[in-house]
Structures are given as C-alpha cells and as structure tokens.
Amino acid sequence: MKKWLLLCLPVLLAGLWFFWPQPVTVVPKTAPQITTLPAAAVKPANTPAAKQQQINITEKIPQPVSESFKLLASVYAAELELPPYSRPLSADDEHLLAPNRYIPQTVPLEGGASATIVLPKFRFSYPEAIPVTLQVSGIQVSDVIVALSAEGTAAVVATEEMRGTPANWSATFNAEADWNGAFEISVSFSANGQQQVLKTGIEYSHPVATITGVGDSRGVGSDMLIPVKIDVQQAGYYRLRANLFTEKRQPLALLTGNAKLSEGQGEITLRAFKAVLQQQSGPYILGTFVLEKRPAVPGELTQYGDSEKAEYQLDYFALSQLSDEPWQPDAEELQRLQFLQQMAGQQ
C-alpha cells in the first residue's frame, strides 16, 4: 500500500498542475492619463475607488488534491523512519517472499472451457531444466506440442511433445549451453477441430556470480552486519537482495546491499537495522536471494547470479551490542517530505 501511494506522486503532481489557479493579470481597457504633479502634492491613494481597485489573490490547493498529498506525506514520513537497505517484512508481502514466482494466467476457451500454462518459476539458471505443464478444464485436447523460442529473434530453439492426462499435460526442456536471455514458451493443441495456441515468457541465464556462504555477523551502530561471500565470474556493479527470517521462519526484513565486485572472491555486506529485528536475537535464516549484475551502459541487460544453497543459518546475535539511535534520512529525502507536507497544507 505504501509503495503504491508513493508511485502515485507523479499522477498527483499532474493533477495539481491542472487544478492550480493561474495568476491573474488585470489590464485596464483604456490607458490611464498621466499628470505630472509636484512631489508635495503626490499622496498615496486612499479613496474608496482606489481601495476597490486593489486585488488580493489567495491560491489554494483543491481539497481532494490536498488530502491526497496529506496521505502521501504521512506514508513517506513513516518510510523515512527506517533505512532503505533494511525494510520490514511480513507474511503479507507475497511478492517479496517469492520474487521469482511464476503467476499462471488462465485463458478462457469456447463453451466455458479454459487452459493454463504452469511453470515452477519465472527465471531459470543454467543448467536447470524447464518443466512445463498445461492444465485443461472443460474440453478434450490432442496433439499438444510445446516450443521454446528466443524472444529477440523468434527462432525456435527446442520443441517437445507433451503427454499426460486429459486435464494435465507436461514436458521438460533440457538446458542448452547457449540459452541466455528472454524466451517465449508456446503451447499448441487441437480442440473441437480447431488449433489453439497459448504463450508465456521466461528468462534464462548463465549465472555471472554465485553466493557461496555467509560470514559471522557483527554490530556497528544500529546495524547488524552480515557479510555474504560471492564467487564472481564477471566483474561489475552488483546488487543483492535477501530476506531475513527467524529460526521459526517468521519474516523479519528485506535486506539490500550493493558493491562493485572484481572477478574472483568478493563480498557484499547486508545490514539489518535494529528496529526491524523486533527484539529477535536469532538464530536467523537468510534466504530468497536475488543477485543482480547491474547494466554498465544503457541498453545492456541485467544479469543474474545464483546461490549454492537456498538459505543459510545465522547464529545467535546479542542485540545489546546495537545502539538505539534513530535512522537519519538524507537532505534530499527531507526536502521531498517537506514538499509533500507543503502541498498538504501542513506547513
């Protein structure tokens, strides 16, 4: 909800520009006559007519826009209470708990029937195989074929015949060494004398770096520092995102770290702010890794790494070694908050 509200800011600014009262310029219909008088004879106009000609304009933001900015200011102020590299995580954050989840889309067919392509995930790493399932309801299908093609060239790189029950058909693509980038999966079948085709997309890549382990945690200020060991195949600027859980798998925080890494053994340090640890002193579980090599030049694609293990255990950590000092936003973030508060009429 908070992120959705912050994303609405450009739209609200556009609406504010549309509704904002424009400056009023008063132009007399006829040019006034100018008479030169002695300095002593010049006095400030104080007649009723002169007073009537004085125009005072007070610009106000329309109430609906002001209320929207008030809500945005409140949400953004709450966001600034915690550092961006250590955000709270809850069981409701499904997209963060499963960032590589494939979301099936059911396609309606004639007569109330439907068909759905189901995949275990969206992003695959070499040498992983790609299992594909077609789920069918309310219709008899035959001659079910699945094809894998490169999205950029549309060249078909593999095809497989799908087999199974009337409701579930499956096939698996075994990886090829030259698969790298965005791919399209298309499933074709015959039903009621007609040919049907369903399509979906995936990403397949060779890992450019591999997480190999996690070092001992230590405390610095208000942060618990977690060093993550990485074997780097391609040098570049990397971003690592990982979820921190309690020993009982209660979500605690989404941690983000960045580093410029050279080929060979490298390290990215994740920081967990004391407030997001919720008085939980461990042991912890660190997992759900997303390791990205950021584009070095415009047009270059993001490349991904992987991890030797899906998760790593972190030992007990004494929270007493962390300070209670609050997070301090930077000047730019404070200016942005001040702007939102001004638009909301709170200053």
WORA-V999467 format. One record per helix or strand. SS is the DSSP state (H for helix, E for strand). FROM is the first residue (numbers start at 1). TO is the last residue. If there is no record, write none. Layout:
SS;FROM;TO
SS;FROM;TO
This chain:
H;2;7
H;9;19
H;39;41
H;48;53
H;63;79
E;86;88
H;94;97
E;106;108
H;110;112
E;114;119
E;123;125
E;130;137
E;142;150
E;156;161
E;163;164
E;168;173
E;181;191
E;194;205
E;209;214
E;218;220
E;223;232
E;236;246
E;251;261
E;264;273
H;274;277
E;284;293
E;303;304
E;306;307
E;311;314
H;319;321
H;331;343
